[in-house]
Amino acid sequence: LTLPQFVQLMDNFVGEDISLPTVKRLTAFIKGEYIQTEEEKMKQLEKVHHMSHMAQRKQHLEALFEKWDSGACGSLDLEEVVAVLSTFKGGTGKEALKKAKERLCSRFPQLSRVGKLSPKAFQTFLELTASEFTGNEDETIDNLVRFLTTSVEQSHTKSLQSSARRKWLQDIQQAAETSGTSMETVYKAVIKALSQDMEAHGDNKRISAYIALLEENQLSPEQGQVLLRYVACTADDAPHVLNQVLHRDMKGVSFAAIDQGKPIYVPRVQLHGNIHFWNSDRSVEEMKGSFLVLPLYDAHWRVFGILGLDTLQDQCQKSIFLTHEITFYEGVCHAFSKAYHHICMRENVLQVAVTALDWLYPRTPSIHAVTTYLVAPGKDKNYALCKVITTDNKGQKEIHSSPVVLLREENLLRDYLFKCTDSSEVTLMSVHGEHHIAVPLHDLSRQTLCIFDISIGQHKKLPPQEQKDLQKMLKMAQAACSEILQRSLEETEPTQVLEAERVANTRHAGILFHRFMLQELRECV
């Protein structure tokens, strides 16, 4: 138990109306009865030391990845890393490296196809490589880190450029974490990052940028099974580009970039002959410049859209994209993908919550209201709670498109919600005579993701059968959330159990809730 969890456990145990002398007697009793053996103390110390060591190792490997990824691309070339590692210890570890690479590719199946190392895959690769050498594994990893650090050099100017770019990429992720389930702030952060980089490192070129996402083509499948819908762009291009749809049978190179899975760069669009121009007001003379389209990948390296950039608005005839700029745009694609899928994950969690509440309400008439909150992360305990769904005593739901944000210091009467978030444990509280049960849904590392604030009015507890149904609902909702999060891991291949999961798109996560309910029913029969 962590400290917040222990405090919450004790708080739930003693209840609200307990006297101070009774609390003191309970405290004295626990102090007297709780005995820890020397063996248990040593195990606990070893565990703490191991966790500290692993956190330190993770920091060192993340710093090493960033040093190698000087262009802020977000991935490293597997063969480049292998080539350098093959000279470690004078080239005597080639067999160990070969075995480590085989184990890595079995753990990350897409690696053999794309040859790109994410930060997580890079860390895993070094750990696997160290484990194949004889001797102390920790010492070997330290030696590998030192060796790889000295193998790459970076000028001061390059270092400053890389640092600035990483800050802009972090802003994209932060936009996703603080915007509830809205994509608009993420789109704005992407366009802003591209504009800032162009001002600082791109000779102030005037660019147009746009994001298009793949959709199933339901209206005109004869034009292709999928289409590209333009969901965001630079402000000047909005009248011509926003919400436009590109089909496979139209002019353009975007589908070629999707099919090939790599960027396509056209230095002179006027000479290409297969570029689709959205702004028909431009004269032929104005249709000059460079065009770049980059595929957007998910964690499994499947393409789900494109990022496009062009310099058609720039007056300079020789306005081209340089290699370091294209590398950074790949980093923007990576950052956008993480942000986009983070919001998709939140939408899926909310879909699970909606489905779970729909199942619960007919079975629990004693519940007066349920308010659902998403946790918006911050430093230490300076996080916020975003009110996203309000459900009344009849089960009628209001979904807040612009979430109401609760901060701890401004909501003392709602402090039990923050205690629930801190401990990721059930919290009981009475506010103005109304009893509340705050229940968390947590992520794979047991950090609170979402909270149900359940009001049961004047009742101090639910009737036994309603309590049982509530527990069942929470168990299934947690299982569904864990499945959603597990699917987003890059080393996990998605699995479907029900036919409905195969035909539904990612936003039908509520089906997962019923799947787990059905599986439990099967086990009970």
Phi, psi and omega in degrees: 000136171281170180301311179299324179293318179297315181298318181293322177299314179294321180297316178295325183292316185277336181078186187272326191266013183286144181277158181299316178302324179293320177299318180295320179294320178297317179299315179297322180297313181295319178300320182285325187269335183280113181239130179246124180286164178299322179297319178294321178298316181295318179297319179295317178297319179297320179297314179298316180298317180296316180297319178296318181296317181293323178295320179294318179299316180302317179299315181296318181289326176294318178296321178295317179300314181297324180293320178290322181273063187295335180270005180059039181286329180098355177208161178240151178285122184303314184293327177295317179295317179299318181300318179288316181297333181293345178262002178296136182055041177068021178083013182278352184253026184296323179293319177297320180295320180297315179295319180297320180294319178298317179294323179296314182292332176285331179279325178242084189304330184286347184298319182295338180271315187259334177066024181244135179260120170284168176306320181292315180294324178298313179298315180299319180300314180294321178294320178293320179298314180298323182291341180276345177275152174282157180100187184291125184294319181297318179295321180297317178297316178302317180293321178297317180298314179298317181297313181290329178295318181282348182279348181232132180246151183218128179288163180298318180297315180297322180295317179295318179298315180297319180297316180296317181295320179297325178297317180292324178292323177296326178298327179294315179294320179297323178300321179292322186284341185246009186249017181065244177240022181268133178273344188303316181293330177290314177304315180297320180295324178294310179299321180295318180298317179295319180293317180298319180292323180294322178292318187276322189231004186240029180056026177058033177299147176267116185241158166249141180223148182204150178242130176233137182246145179287138175226155173291133181273095184270334185276322183221068183298342177294342177269006181127147183292333180233159176225166175251122177253128182277112188257345180204151178195172175295150190304317183296334185267352186306315182299333185259333192249319189301132180070007175288160182234130177251125178259162181297329184273007177264164176300151176140162180245003184296319179290332175294320178296323178293314182293320181278340179069029178209159182298148172239126183243126177244102184296327181226101184294331184292342181258357189278310177090353180227041178252134178268121179258118182284326182273097182285352180284343181289141174281165179302323181295331181278347182274063180229143179146190180255153179223135182225131175233130182239135178287146175260126182252149169270188184296338180263012180062035171260137183282133178235004179172193179220155167246125180244145176220145174213165181243028183296335179276349182280136184283338183288127184291335183255033182281107183232164175266130180271165184301316183293331177289316179297321178299317179294322179297327174297323176295322177297318177301316180297315180295318179297318180301314178300315182294315181300314182286336173295317179289322175300319178299317179296318177300319180294320177297318178294324177297321175298316181299316180298314180297318181296319179292322177299322179289322188286317193303315180297342185262349186227076180295343181283345179281125182274319182198154175226127175247129182254132181239143168259144178270122175261112189294154176208180180288137181053239181256015181273046178268173178235158173249127181256116178285116187245332179223132173242128182237127182272186186288350177260002180086005178286129185252142170242119179262122186273108179292328173248095188299142172283127185259128178252127174253146187302312186292342182260359186223066183297325180287346177253020182298334179298332177292322180286326175296321177297319179294315181300315186268340188055038178231158177300136181232133180250139181201148174249126180237116182052043177079002179254125185273137182236144171240115178261122185236128181267150160251132186242165180274190186290341177258016178066025170273139184293132183253322189205150181229135168262119174260102188260119178264128178243021174063227184281345181291138177279335175206163180282153171302151187308314183292322178293321177299319179296317179294322177298314180298320179295316179301315182294322178297315181290321179297319179294318179298319179294318178296317179298321178296317178300314181292322180297321181296333183281349179289140187291336181268006181252126174273130182299143176234145176238144180251312180268148178300325180299330179290330181287320184273340181279154175275180188297340183277000177264046182293341179300335177300326179301321180301313181291329177298313180293324177297318179293319180297319179294322179297318178299319181293330182280337184283000000 
